[in-house]
Amino acid sequence: MRAVPGALAERIESGAASLCHAWILTRTDGTVLGFTDHDRDLTVAGVVCRAASGWSAGAAESQAGFGPGLAAATGALDDASNKAGGITAGDIEAGLYDGAQVVCRRVDWRAPDLAVELWRARVARVSWTGEAFTAELEGPAAALDRVAGRAYARNCDAVLGDERCGVDLSAHPGATCDRRWTTCRAVFANGTNFRGFPTLPGEDFVTLYPAEGEIHDGGRR
């Protein structure tokens, strides 16, 4: 539940509040930028939030940071104006916004000190086309949607040619891999680096019977 300041709640109930959104973005290098969808600049939490930045309010109407991610935020680039506090294509290309933290607040623009925090998010990636940028935001729960650790399965979980696989792709031009033990060993002679568990018992285990030379102990080769 959001904690709405008493003074702001009173203004909302009386109909006196004039509300807008304000976004405060903090880059990993410590640079802080502010944006608002109001028609003039506002100072919120000590940060000047620029108007006419093009930031969309759509992100504020999404999952409030509790889902795996948030709707993408869009805005206008400021390369042409070179105005301080703007987002430029050069900074995006340099990766300066990757991992930045964004806080969205609902603000009474007549009294900017009265605000309520709507959500917090992390900038997962930023892209730009023409005069606009798109920032993909992840909410706090996004980490719960990521895979942690290894998959315990018969097939290999490495990517052909990566560090864990170790196969030299230049020696196998155009090759693909189905991640099976037999393919790894026979096609690539790479059984030492196989990242699966080929002897893991499967659903058919109950119908199997012992055979000389076979191993079914669930280990990896």
PEPE-V94526 format. One line per field, one symbol per residue. ss: DSSP state (H for helix, E for strand, L for the rest). phi: phi as a letter, one per 20 degrees, with the letter a starting at -180 (. if undefined). burial: 1 if it has 9 or more other C-alpha atoms within 8 Angstrom, else 0. Layout:
ss = ???
phi = ???
burial = ???
//
This chain:
ss = LLLLLHHHHHHHHHLLLLEEEEEEEELLLLLEEEEELLLLLEEELLEEEELLLLLLLHHHHLLLLLLLLLLLEEEELLLLLLLLLLLLHHHHHLLLLLLLEEEEEEEELLLLLLEEEEEEEEEEEEEEELLEEEEEEEEHHHHHHLLLLLLLLLLLLLLLLLLLLLLLHHHLLLLLLLLLHHHHHHLLLLHHHLLLLLLLLLHHHHHLLLLLLLLLLLLLL
phi = .feeggfffffffenefddbdcddddffenfdccbbefebfcdclndfdfelenfeegffeeelneegadffecaefcffelfgneedffffffmfdfnfecddceceffbgfebcfeacbdffaccbbmdcccdeddfgefffeefdndeebfefdedgnffffnfeffecgmfccemegffgfeedlcgfefdccfeffdfeffeecfcfneccdnedd
burial = 00001001101100001001111111110001111111001111001111111111111101111111111111111110000001111011000111111111111110010111111111111101000111111111110000000000111111011101111010000000001110111001011001111111100000000000000001110
//
